[in-house]
């Protein structure tokens, strides 16, 4: 049995451009090997050019099918664009479990939604470092007593109760 390697190479050269650039040589070799296998298994009948093209097209189809089935593995160093147009690495988008206490944050948010506006204004004054006047201190003291009587989260108590702690934000 005579295998026509030159024809196999010519057919493979016509199809190698259908693969990714880095895979073209591999696809070319795969087409040549597959054409030789089909010709050998075909027995005494010679393989026509149309048959060779059909075999090569099946190899290309199989290449893309296998490529699509491969899972995409991203590196944590992969660069992506954040919502502001800046380029950041993928690892920078991973949430830090220690960054925020979500349960306390939700409790505080729920509390602040039902909180009187004046109390929120006092909290903003304290957080920005502005001194509290006597009326604000009395109002805050009244709320501290209410909070201590209730079963409110300790995080909220620290938010509103430490204006005498010696910090620069005290009133």
MODELLER restraints for C-alpha pairs under 7 A, 6 or more apart:
rsr = mdl.restraints
at = mdl.atoms
rsr.add(forms.Gaussian(group=physical.xy_distance, feature=features.Distance(at['CA:3:A'], at['CA:36:A']), mean=6.70, stdev=0.5))
rsr.add(forms.Gaussian(group=physical.xy_distance, feature=features.Distance(at['CA:8:A'], at['CA:32:A']), mean=5.35, stdev=0.5))
rsr.add(forms.Gaussian(group=physical.xy_distance, feature=features.Distance(at['CA:8:A'], at['CA:35:A']), mean=6.40, stdev=0.5))
rsr.add(forms.Gaussian(group=physical.xy_distance, feature=features.Distance(at['CA:9:A'], at['CA:32:A']), mean=6.13, stdev=0.5))
rsr.add(forms.Gaussian(group=physical.xy_distance, feature=features.Distance(at['CA:11:A'], at['CA:53:A']), mean=6.79, stdev=0.5))
rsr.add(forms.Gaussian(group=physical.xy_distance, feature=features.Distance(at['CA:12:A'], at['CA:28:A']), mean=5.09, stdev=0.5))
rsr.add(forms.Gaussian(group=physical.xy_distance, feature=features.Distance(at['CA:12:A'], at['CA:31:A']), mean=5.64, stdev=0.5))
rsr.add(forms.Gaussian(group=physical.xy_distance, feature=features.Distance(at['CA:12:A'], at['CA:32:A']), mean=6.14, stdev=0.5))
rsr.add(forms.Gaussian(group=physical.xy_distance, feature=features.Distance(at['CA:12:A'], at['CA:56:A']), mean=6.92, stdev=0.5))
rsr.add(forms.Gaussian(group=physical.xy_distance, feature=features.Distance(at['CA:13:A'], at['CA:28:A']), mean=6.54, stdev=0.5))
rsr.add(forms.Gaussian(group=physical.xy_distance, feature=features.Distance(at['CA:15:A'], at['CA:56:A']), mean=6.98, stdev=0.5))
rsr.add(forms.Gaussian(group=physical.xy_distance, feature=features.Distance(at['CA:16:A'], at['CA:24:A']), mean=5.13, stdev=0.5))
rsr.add(forms.Gaussian(group=physical.xy_distance, feature=features.Distance(at['CA:16:A'], at['CA:27:A']), mean=5.99, stdev=0.5))
rsr.add(forms.Gaussian(group=physical.xy_distance, feature=features.Distance(at['CA:16:A'], at['CA:28:A']), mean=5.26, stdev=0.5))
rsr.add(forms.Gaussian(group=physical.xy_distance, feature=features.Distance(at['CA:17:A'], at['CA:24:A']), mean=6.38, stdev=0.5))
rsr.add(forms.Gaussian(group=physical.xy_distance, feature=features.Distance(at['CA:19:A'], at['CA:27:A']), mean=6.96, stdev=0.5))
rsr.add(forms.Gaussian(group=physical.xy_distance, feature=features.Distance(at['CA:31:A'], at['CA:56:A']), mean=5.59, stdev=0.5))
rsr.add(forms.Gaussian(group=physical.xy_distance, feature=features.Distance(at['CA:31:A'], at['CA:59:A']), mean=6.23, stdev=0.5))
rsr.add(forms.Gaussian(group=physical.xy_distance, feature=features.Distance(at['CA:35:A'], at['CA:52:A']), mean=6.51, stdev=0.5))
rsr.add(forms.Gaussian(group=physical.xy_distance, feature=features.Distance(at['CA:35:A'], at['CA:55:A']), mean=6.67, stdev=0.5))
rsr.add(forms.Gaussian(group=physical.xy_distance, feature=features.Distance(at['CA:39:A'], at['CA:47:A']), mean=5.95, stdev=0.5))
rsr.add(forms.Gaussian(group=physical.xy_distance, feature=features.Distance(at['CA:76:A'], at['CA:89:A']), mean=6.84, stdev=0.5))
rsr.add(forms.Gaussian(group=physical.xy_distance, feature=features.Distance(at['CA:76:A'], at['CA:90:A']), mean=5.11, stdev=0.5))
rsr.add(forms.Gaussian(group=physical.xy_distance, feature=features.Distance(at['CA:76:A'], at['CA:91:A']), mean=4.95, stdev=0.5))
rsr.add(forms.Gaussian(group=physical.xy_distance, feature=features.Distance(at['CA:77:A'], at['CA:89:A']), mean=5.37, stdev=0.5))
rsr.add(forms.Gaussian(group=physical.xy_distance, feature=features.Distance(at['CA:77:A'], at['CA:90:A']), mean=5.97, stdev=0.5))
rsr.add(forms.Gaussian(group=physical.xy_distance, feature=features.Distance(at['CA:77:A'], at['CA:91:A']), mean=6.58, stdev=0.5))
rsr.add(forms.Gaussian(group=physical.xy_distance, feature=features.Distance(at['CA:78:A'], at['CA:89:A']), mean=5.56, stdev=0.5))
rsr.add(forms.Gaussian(group=physical.xy_distance, feature=features.Distance(at['CA:78:A'], at['CA:90:A']), mean=5.57, stdev=0.5))
rsr.add(forms.Gaussian(group=physical.xy_distance, feature=features.Distance(at['CA:79:A'], at['CA:87:A']), mean=6.34, stdev=0.5))
rsr.add(forms.Gaussian(group=physical.xy_distance, feature=features.Distance(at['CA:79:A'], at['CA:88:A']), mean=5.51, stdev=0.5))
rsr.add(forms.Gaussian(group=physical.xy_distance, feature=features.Distance(at['CA:79:A'], at['CA:89:A']), mean=4.36, stdev=0.5))
rsr.add(forms.Gaussian(group=physical.xy_distance, feature=features.Distance(at['CA:79:A'], at['CA:90:A']), mean=5.95, stdev=0.5))
rsr.add(forms.Gaussian(group=physical.xy_distance, feature=features.Distance(at['CA:80:A'], at['CA:87:A']), mean=5.62, stdev=0.5))
rsr.add(forms.Gaussian(group=physical.xy_distance, feature=features.Distance(at['CA:80:A'], at['CA:88:A']), mean=5.55, stdev=0.5))
rsr.add(forms.Gaussian(group=physical.xy_distance, feature=features.Distance(at['CA:80:A'], at['CA:89:A']), mean=6.00, stdev=0.5))
rsr.add(forms.Gaussian(group=physical.xy_distance, feature=features.Distance(at['CA:80:A'], at['CA:90:A']), mean=6.31, stdev=0.5))
rsr.add(forms.Gaussian(group=physical.xy_distance, feature=features.Distance(at['CA:81:A'], at['CA:87:A']), mean=4.52, stdev=0.5))
rsr.add(forms.Gaussian(group=physical.xy_distance, feature=features.Distance(at['CA:81:A'], at['CA:88:A']), mean=6.09, stdev=0.5))
rsr.add(forms.Gaussian(group=physical.xy_distance, feature=features.Distance(at['CA:82:A'], at['CA:88:A']), mean=6.67, stdev=0.5))
rsr.add(forms.Gaussian(group=physical.xy_distance, feature=features.Distance(at['CA:104:A'], at['CA:155:A']), mean=6.70, stdev=0.5))
rsr.add(forms.Gaussian(group=physical.xy_distance, feature=features.Distance(at['CA:108:A'], at['CA:156:A']), mean=6.20, stdev=0.5))
rsr.add(forms.Gaussian(group=physical.xy_distance, feature=features.Distance(at['CA:119:A'], at['CA:140:A']), mean=6.94, stdev=0.5))
rsr.add(forms.Gaussian(group=physical.xy_distance, feature=features.Distance(at['CA:122:A'], at['CA:136:A']), mean=6.66, stdev=0.5))
rsr.add(forms.Gaussian(group=physical.xy_distance, feature=features.Distance(at['CA:123:A'], at['CA:160:A']), mean=6.73, stdev=0.5))
rsr.add(forms.Gaussian(group=physical.xy_distance, feature=features.Distance(at['CA:126:A'], at['CA:169:A']), mean=5.11, stdev=0.5))
rsr.add(forms.Gaussian(group=physical.xy_distance, feature=features.Distance(at['CA:126:A'], at['CA:170:A']), mean=6.27, stdev=0.5))
rsr.add(forms.Gaussian(group=physical.xy_distance, feature=features.Distance(at['CA:126:A'], at['CA:171:A']), mean=6.71, stdev=0.5))
rsr.add(forms.Gaussian(group=physical.xy_distance, feature=features.Distance(at['CA:127:A'], at['CA:169:A']), mean=6.11, stdev=0.5))
rsr.add(forms.Gaussian(group=physical.xy_distance, feature=features.Distance(at['CA:128:A'], at['CA:169:A']), mean=6.99, stdev=0.5))
rsr.add(forms.Gaussian(group=physical.xy_distance, feature=features.Distance(at['CA:129:A'], at['CA:168:A']), mean=6.43, stdev=0.5))
rsr.add(forms.Gaussian(group=physical.xy_distance, feature=features.Distance(at['CA:129:A'], at['CA:169:A']), mean=4.27, stdev=0.5))
rsr.add(forms.Gaussian(group=physical.xy_distance, feature=features.Distance(at['CA:130:A'], at['CA:169:A']), mean=6.80, stdev=0.5))
rsr.add(forms.Gaussian(group=physical.xy_distance, feature=features.Distance(at['CA:131:A'], at['CA:170:A']), mean=6.60, stdev=0.5))
rsr.add(forms.Gaussian(group=physical.xy_distance, feature=features.Distance(at['CA:131:A'], at['CA:171:A']), mean=4.33, stdev=0.5))
rsr.add(forms.Gaussian(group=physical.xy_distance, feature=features.Distance(at['CA:132:A'], at['CA:171:A']), mean=4.15, stdev=0.5))
rsr.add(forms.Gaussian(group=physical.xy_distance, feature=features.Distance(at['CA:144:A'], at['CA:161:A']), mean=6.05, stdev=0.5))
rsr.add(forms.Gaussian(group=physical.xy_distance, feature=features.Distance(at['CA:147:A'], at['CA:157:A']), mean=7.00, stdev=0.5))
rsr.add(forms.Gaussian(group=physical.xy_distance, feature=features.Distance(at['CA:163:A'], at['CA:170:A']), mean=4.42, stdev=0.5))
rsr.add(forms.Gaussian(group=physical.xy_distance, feature=features.Distance(at['CA:163:A'], at['CA:171:A']), mean=5.85, stdev=0.5))
rsr.add(forms.Gaussian(group=physical.xy_distance, feature=features.Distance(at['CA:164:A'], at['CA:170:A']), mean=5.90, stdev=0.5))
